[in-house]
C-alpha cells in the first residue's frame, strides 16, 4: 500500500484510491511526471511558466492581485509588473515548488510529500494568507490553463485527469497544514513544532549539542558513505593512499577539515531555513553546486542520493529513537530541495 492509503487517509484520498486502481494510480503519476518533464525542458522554465501562471491567474480573477505584494502600484495588465525581480523570484519559487512536489511523487515518497505540502500550507497562513478552497481552485485552474497552453496536444484528457487528481491532493494537504497550524497557534500561542521545518531544525539542534559535533558527525557521515559505496572515495583527495576501512584516513587533518566543513555547511543551511531566509538559502545552495562543478566534480543525482542516505543514516545513529519516521520524512524533504538547488546551480554554471 502506498503511504497515503493508511487507515487515517482522508475521504478524498480514499475515494481517489477507490476510483483509481493501483496500476492506474501509477499511470496517473507517470503522466504527471512525464508532462512536467516537458515543461522543465523549456529554457528558464521556472520563469516562463511562472509568468504564464500569474498572468492567467489575474486574467481569471484580477482581484487575486490583493494577495501578492509585488502587485502594489501596478495593474495586472501592466507588463512592467512582470519584469520586477520580486515578481520573478516569487513566480519562479512557485514553479520550483511544483517541481519539488512532482519529484517526490516520482519517487513515491508520499510521506515526505504530504509533510512538505502541510508545511507549505502552514507557512502561507503564518504570512497572514488565510486561503480557502476557492483560492486553491483558482490557482489550479490557472495551472491547468498554463499546461494546456504550453503542452498543446500533449495535454490530453488523460493527462489533465491525472493533474486534477494530484492537484486535489495538494490542495487538501496544504489546507490541512494551515488548519493544524491555526489550531496550534490558537491553543499554544506558537507555531506547530511538528511541522517539517521545525522537526529538521530541532533535530539538528540535538546533533549540535554533541561535543565537537562537527568532527563527530563528519566522521560518521563519511564512514557511512564509504560503507554504502566504497567507490565514492575517488571523489575525495584525502583518500589517496588509504583504504576506506583504514582508521588512519579519518585521523588526517585534511580529512577532518573537509568533513567538518560539510557539517558546518549543513548547519548554515539549517540556520537559514530556521530564519525563513529561503532566498539566501537557495542562492547559497546554487553557489555550492556551481563550486563543485568548477572543481571538476560532475555530480549526478545518484551521487546526491548517496550522500543523502549517508546523512539520514548518520542522523538515525546519532539521534536514536528521536529520529522518528516524521523527522526522517522532514529531512528527506529538505534534502530533496538541497539536491535540486545544487544541481540547478551546477547546470547554470555549466551554461
C-alpha positions as CSV (number, residue, x, y, z in Angstrom):
1,X,0.0,0.0,0.0
2,X,1.2,3.5,-0.8
3,X,1.8,5.5,2.4
4,X,-1.2,7.8,1.7
5,X,-3.6,4.8,1.8
6,X,-3.1,4.2,5.5
7,X,-6.3,3.9,7.6
8,X,-6.0,7.6,8.6
9,X,-6.2,8.8,5.0
10,X,-8.9,11.4,4.2
11,X,-12.1,10.6,2.5
12,X,-10.9,12.4,-0.7
13,X,-7.7,10.3,-0.8
14,X,-9.6,7.1,-0.1
15,X,-12.1,8.0,-2.8
16,X,-9.3,8.6,-5.3
17,X,-7.7,5.3,-4.3
18,X,-11.0,3.5,-4.9
19,X,-11.7,5.1,-8.3
20,X,-8.1,4.6,-9.5
21,X,-6.8,1.0,-9.1
22,X,-3.1,0.7,-8.2
23,X,-2.0,0.3,-11.8
24,X,-4.0,3.3,-12.9
25,X,-2.6,5.4,-10.0
26,X,0.9,4.6,-11.2
27,X,-0.1,5.5,-14.7
28,X,-1.6,8.8,-13.5
29,X,1.6,9.6,-11.6
30,X,3.7,8.8,-14.7
31,X,1.5,11.1,-16.8
32,X,2.1,14.0,-14.3
33,X,5.8,13.3,-14.1
34,X,6.3,13.0,-17.8
35,X,4.2,16.0,-18.7
36,X,6.1,18.1,-16.1
37,X,9.4,17.0,-17.6
38,X,8.4,18.6,-20.9
39,X,7.8,21.8,-19.0
40,X,11.2,21.6,-17.4
41,X,12.8,21.1,-20.8
42,X,11.9,24.7,-21.7
43,X,14.8,27.1,-21.2
44,X,14.4,29.0,-17.9
45,X,11.2,27.1,-17.5
46,X,10.5,28.3,-13.9
47,X,10.5,32.0,-15.2
48,X,8.5,31.2,-18.3
49,X,5.9,29.0,-16.6
50,X,5.8,31.3,-13.6
51,X,4.9,34.4,-15.7
52,X,2.3,32.5,-17.7
53,X,0.7,31.1,-14.4
54,X,0.3,34.5,-12.8
55,X,-0.9,36.2,-16.0
56,X,-3.5,33.6,-16.4
57,X,-4.4,33.8,-12.7
58,X,-5.0,37.5,-12.9
59,X,-7.0,37.1,-16.2
60,X,-9.4,34.7,-14.5
61,X,-9.7,36.9,-11.4
62,X,-7.9,40.3,-11.2
63,X,-8.9,40.6,-7.5
64,X,-6.4,37.8,-6.7
65,X,-3.7,40.5,-7.0
66,X,-4.6,41.6,-3.5
67,X,-2.8,38.6,-2.1
68,X,0.6,39.5,-3.6
69,X,2.8,42.4,-2.6
70,X,4.5,42.5,-6.0
71,X,1.3,43.9,-7.4
72,X,1.4,47.1,-5.3
73,X,1.2,50.1,-7.6
74,X,0.5,48.1,-10.7
75,X,-2.4,47.0,-12.8
76,X,-2.4,43.3,-13.5
77,X,-2.2,44.1,-17.2
78,X,0.9,46.1,-16.8
79,X,3.9,44.3,-18.3
80,X,6.3,46.2,-16.1
81,X,4.9,44.3,-13.1
82,X,6.1,41.0,-14.6
83,X,9.6,42.4,-15.1
84,X,10.2,43.1,-11.5
85,X,12.8,41.0,-9.7
86,X,10.4,40.5,-6.8
87,X,7.8,39.1,-9.1
88,X,10.3,36.8,-11.0
89,X,11.6,35.5,-7.7
90,X,8.1,34.7,-6.4
91,X,6.8,33.2,-9.6
92,X,9.9,31.0,-10.1
93,X,9.6,29.9,-6.5
94,X,6.0,28.7,-7.1
95,X,7.0,26.7,-10.1
96,X,10.0,25.2,-8.3
97,X,7.7,24.1,-5.5
98,X,5.7,22.2,-8.1
99,X,8.9,20.7,-9.4
100,X,9.8,19.6,-5.8
101,X,6.3,18.0,-5.4
102,X,6.5,16.2,-8.7
103,X,9.9,14.9,-7.8
104,X,8.7,13.4,-4.6
105,X,5.7,12.0,-6.4
106,X,8.0,10.3,-8.9
107,X,10.0,8.7,-6.0
108,X,6.7,7.5,-4.4
109,X,7.8,9.3,-1.3
110,X,4.3,10.2,-0.2
111,X,5.1,10.7,3.5
112,X,7.6,13.4,2.6
113,X,5.3,15.0,0.0
114,X,2.5,15.2,2.5
115,X,4.8,16.7,5.1
116,X,6.1,19.3,2.7
117,X,2.6,20.3,1.5
118,X,1.3,20.7,5.0
119,X,4.3,22.8,5.9
120,X,3.7,25.0,2.9
121,X,0.1,25.5,3.8
122,X,1.1,26.4,7.4
123,X,3.7,28.9,6.1
124,X,1.1,30.6,4.0
125,X,-1.1,31.0,7.0
126,X,1.8,32.3,9.1
127,X,2.2,35.0,6.4
128,X,-1.4,36.1,7.0
129,X,-2.8,34.3,4.0
130,X,-5.9,32.6,5.1
131,X,-6.6,30.7,1.9
132,X,-9.9,29.0,1.2
133,X,-10.6,26.2,-1.2
134,X,-11.9,28.7,-3.8
135,X,-8.4,30.3,-3.8
136,X,-6.7,26.9,-4.4
137,X,-9.2,26.1,-7.1
138,X,-8.4,29.5,-8.8
139,X,-4.7,28.7,-8.9
140,X,-5.5,25.2,-10.0
141,X,-7.5,26.4,-13.0
142,X,-4.6,28.8,-13.9
143,X,-2.1,25.9,-13.7
144,X,-4.3,23.7,-15.9
145,X,-4.6,26.5,-18.5
146,X,-0.8,27.0,-18.5
147,X,-0.3,23.3,-19.0
148,X,-2.8,23.4,-21.9
149,X,-1.1,26.3,-23.5
150,X,2.5,25.0,-23.1
151,X,1.9,21.3,-23.8
152,X,-0.7,21.7,-26.6
153,X,-1.8,18.4,-28.0
154,X,0.3,16.6,-25.4
155,X,-2.0,17.8,-22.6
156,X,-4.6,15.1,-23.3
157,X,-7.8,14.4,-21.4
158,X,-5.9,11.6,-19.5
159,X,-3.0,13.9,-18.6
160,X,-5.5,16.6,-17.4
161,X,-7.3,14.0,-15.3
162,X,-4.1,12.9,-13.7
163,X,-3.2,16.5,-12.9
164,X,-6.7,17.1,-11.4
165,X,-6.1,14.2,-9.0
166,X,-2.6,15.4,-8.0
167,X,-3.8,19.0,-7.5
168,X,-6.7,17.8,-5.4
169,X,-4.3,16.2,-3.0
170,X,-2.0,19.2,-3.0
171,X,-5.0,21.4,-2.1
172,X,-6.2,19.1,0.6
173,X,-2.8,18.7,2.3
174,X,-2.0,22.4,2.2
175,X,-5.3,23.2,3.8
176,X,-4.8,20.5,6.4
177,X,-1.4,22.0,7.3
178,X,-2.9,25.5,7.6
179,X,-5.7,24.2,9.8
180,X,-3.2,22.4,12.1
181,X,-1.0,25.5,12.3
182,X,-4.1,27.6,13.2
183,X,-5.1,25.2,15.9
184,X,-1.6,25.0,17.4
185,X,-1.2,28.8,17.3
186,X,-4.6,29.5,18.9
187,X,-4.2,26.9,21.7
188,X,-0.5,27.2,22.5
189,X,0.5,30.6,21.0
190,X,3.4,29.3,19.0
191,X,3.9,27.5,15.6
192,X,3.5,23.8,15.2
193,X,6.6,22.2,16.4
194,X,5.8,19.0,14.4
195,X,6.0,20.8,11.1
196,X,8.7,19.5,8.8
197,X,10.8,22.7,9.2
198,X,10.6,22.5,13.0
199,X,11.5,18.8,13.0
200,X,14.6,19.4,10.9
201,X,15.7,22.5,12.9
202,X,15.0,20.9,16.3
203,X,16.7,17.5,15.5
204,X,19.8,19.3,14.1
205,X,19.9,21.3,17.4
206,X,20.3,18.0,19.2
207,X,23.2,17.0,16.9
208,X,24.8,20.3,17.6
209,X,24.6,19.7,21.3
210,X,27.2,16.9,21.0
211,X,30.7,18.0,21.9
212,X,32.7,18.7,18.8
213,X,29.6,17.8,16.8
214,X,31.1,18.9,13.5
215,X,34.0,16.4,13.9
216,X,31.9,13.6,15.3
217,X,29.1,13.9,12.7
218,X,31.6,14.5,9.9
219,X,33.4,11.3,10.6
220,X,30.2,9.3,11.0
221,X,28.9,10.7,7.7
222,X,31.9,9.8,5.6
223,X,32.4,6.4,7.2
224,X,28.8,5.6,6.4
225,X,29.2,7.0,2.8
226,X,32.1,4.7,2.1
227,X,30.3,1.7,3.7
228,X,27.4,2.2,1.3
229,X,29.7,2.7,-1.7
230,X,33.5,2.4,-1.3
231,X,33.9,3.7,-4.9
232,X,32.8,7.1,-3.7
233,X,36.2,7.6,-2.3
234,X,37.6,8.5,-5.7
235,X,35.9,11.9,-5.4
236,X,38.0,12.9,-2.4
237,X,41.7,13.7,-2.3
238,X,42.0,12.8,1.3
239,X,41.5,9.1,0.5
240,X,44.7,8.9,-1.7
241,X,46.9,6.1,-0.4
242,X,44.2,4.8,2.0
243,X,41.6,2.1,2.1
244,X,38.2,3.4,3.3
245,X,38.4,1.0,6.2
246,X,41.7,2.4,7.4
247,X,41.2,4.4,10.6
248,X,44.3,6.4,9.8
249,X,42.4,8.0,7.0
250,X,40.0,9.6,9.4
251,X,42.8,11.0,11.6
252,X,44.3,13.2,8.9
253,X,43.9,16.9,9.3
254,X,42.9,17.0,5.6
255,X,40.0,14.7,6.2
256,X,38.9,16.5,9.4
257,X,38.9,19.8,7.7
258,X,36.8,18.6,4.8
259,X,34.4,16.6,6.9
260,X,33.8,19.3,9.5
261,X,33.3,21.8,6.6
262,X,30.5,19.6,5.2
263,X,28.8,19.5,8.6
264,X,29.2,23.3,9.1
265,X,27.6,23.9,5.7
266,X,24.6,21.8,6.8
267,X,24.4,24.0,10.0
268,X,24.5,27.1,7.9
269,X,21.7,25.8,5.6
270,X,19.5,24.8,8.6
271,X,20.1,28.3,10.2
272,X,18.8,30.0,7.0
273,X,15.9,27.5,7.0
274,X,15.1,28.3,10.6
275,X,15.2,32.1,9.9
276,X,13.0,31.7,6.9
277,X,15.6,33.2,4.6
278,X,14.8,31.0,1.6
279,X,16.2,33.3,-1.0
280,X,19.6,33.3,0.7
281,X,19.4,29.5,1.2
282,X,18.6,28.9,-2.5
283,X,21.4,31.2,-3.6
284,X,23.9,29.5,-1.2
285,X,23.0,26.0,-2.5
286,X,23.2,27.0,-6.1
287,X,26.6,28.6,-5.5
288,X,27.7,25.4,-3.7
289,X,26.6,23.3,-6.7
290,X,28.5,25.6,-9.1
291,X,31.6,25.4,-6.9
292,X,31.6,21.6,-7.0
293,X,31.4,21.7,-10.8
294,X,34.1,24.3,-11.0
295,X,36.4,21.9,-9.1
296,X,35.7,19.2,-11.7
297,X,33.1,17.3,-9.8
298,X,30.3,16.5,-12.3
299,X,27.8,15.2,-9.8
300,X,24.7,13.4,-10.9
301,X,21.5,12.8,-8.9
302,X,22.7,9.4,-7.9
303,X,25.7,11.0,-6.1
304,X,23.5,13.3,-4.1
305,X,21.2,10.4,-3.2
306,X,24.2,8.5,-1.9
307,X,25.2,11.4,0.4
308,X,21.6,11.8,1.4
309,X,21.3,8.2,2.5
310,X,24.6,8.5,4.5
311,X,23.3,11.7,6.1
312,X,20.0,10.0,7.1
313,X,21.8,7.0,8.5
314,X,24.1,9.3,10.5
315,X,21.1,11.1,11.9
316,X,19.5,7.8,12.8
317,X,22.6,6.6,14.6
318,X,23.2,9.9,16.4
319,X,19.6,10.7,17.4
320,X,18.4,7.1,18.1
321,X,14.7,6.9,19.0
322,X,14.3,10.6,18.5
323,X,14.9,10.1,14.8
324,X,11.2,9.3,14.2
325,X,9.5,8.5,10.9
326,X,8.2,12.0,10.8
327,X,11.6,13.5,11.4
328,X,13.1,11.3,8.7
329,X,10.4,12.4,6.3
330,X,11.1,16.0,7.1
331,X,14.8,15.6,6.4
332,X,14.1,13.8,3.2
333,X,12.0,16.7,2.0
334,X,14.7,19.2,2.9
335,X,17.4,17.2,1.3
336,X,15.4,16.9,-1.9
337,X,15.4,20.7,-2.1
338,X,19.1,20.8,-1.3
339,X,19.8,18.4,-4.2
340,X,17.6,20.2,-6.6
341,X,19.1,23.6,-5.9
342,X,22.7,22.4,-6.0
343,X,22.1,20.7,-9.3
344,X,20.4,23.8,-10.7
345,X,23.5,25.8,-9.7
346,X,25.8,23.4,-11.4
347,X,23.6,23.4,-14.5
348,X,23.6,27.3,-14.6
349,X,27.4,27.4,-14.2
350,X,27.8,24.8,-17.0
351,X,25.9,27.0,-19.4
